[in-house]
Amino acid sequence: MPSTQSALIFVAFLVSSSICITIELGNLQSVAVNGTLLCNDKPANNIKVKLYEEEAILDVLLDERFTSEDGTFEMSGSKSEVTTIDPKLNIYHKCNYDGICVRKISIMIPTDYITNGEKPARTYNIGQINLASKFSGQSTDCFN
Ligand SMILES: *[C@@H]1O[C@H](CO)[C@@H](O)[C@H](O)[C@H]1NC(C)=O
C-alpha cells in the first residue's frame, strides 16, 4: 500500500476514534437559572431569554423562554461535555432603547451551579435585574 494512503487511513482512524471518545467520555451536566426582569421598576414581561452553552465556535442553545406577566422566568438544560460546561444566560430587551434590533445582556452561570447528571440540583437565581441599568456586558444584537 502506498505510504500516503496508509497515512490517510491512519488519520481517518484517529479522527473517528477521537469522536467516539468524546461521545463516550462526555459527562452529562445540567444547569437551571431563574430571575425577575424589571424595566424602570416595573415587571418586564415577554422578554426573550436564552440559555446557551458557550463553545469555541458556535454556542449551543439549551433553552429559550419569554418572561411572564410578572417579569419572572425559569430555564434549564443539559449537555454532555468532557470538560465542565460553560453555560450563560442571554437577555434580549428594548427597555429604554429605541434603536433597531435589541440590547443583549450576557450573564455567565457560576460553575457551582452545574450539576452532574440530567436534573439540575440547584437553580442559579440572578435575582431582580433592572434592564434600564447600563451593563458592561451589554451589546446590540440583530440576530437572535
Ligand atoms: C428561583 O428559584 C429559587 C429556588 O428554586 C426559588 O426559591 C425562587 O423563588 C425562584 N425565583 C423566581 C423568580 O422564579
PDBQT file of the ligand as one rigid body, heavy atoms in Angstrom, charges set to zero:
ROOT
HETATM    1  C1  LIG A 201     -35.851  30.822  41.631  1.00  0.00    +0.000 C 
HETATM    2  O1  LIG A 201     -35.590  29.548  42.181  1.00  0.00    +0.000 OA
HETATM    3  C2  LIG A 201     -35.466  29.541  43.573  1.00  0.00    +0.000 C 
HETATM    4  C3  LIG A 201     -35.031  28.154  44.004  1.00  0.00    +0.000 C 
HETATM    5  O2  LIG A 201     -35.773  27.158  43.357  1.00  0.00    +0.000 OA
HETATM    6  C4  LIG A 201     -36.812  29.960  44.196  1.00  0.00    +0.000 C 
HETATM    7  O3  LIG A 201     -36.711  29.992  45.592  1.00  0.00    +0.000 OA
HETATM    8  C5  LIG A 201     -37.169  31.349  43.682  1.00  0.00    +0.000 C 
HETATM    9  O4  LIG A 201     -38.441  31.711  44.154  1.00  0.00    +0.000 OA
HETATM   10  C6  LIG A 201     -37.163  31.373  42.163  1.00  0.00    +0.000 C 
HETATM   11  N1  LIG A 201     -37.343  32.751  41.707  1.00  0.00    +0.000 N 
HETATM   12  C7  LIG A 201     -38.066  33.049  40.631  1.00  0.00    +0.000 C 
HETATM   13  C8  LIG A 201     -38.147  34.483  40.303  1.00  0.00    +0.000 C 
HETATM   14  O5  LIG A 201     -38.631  32.197  39.951  1.00  0.00    +0.000 OA
ENDROOT
TORSDOF 0
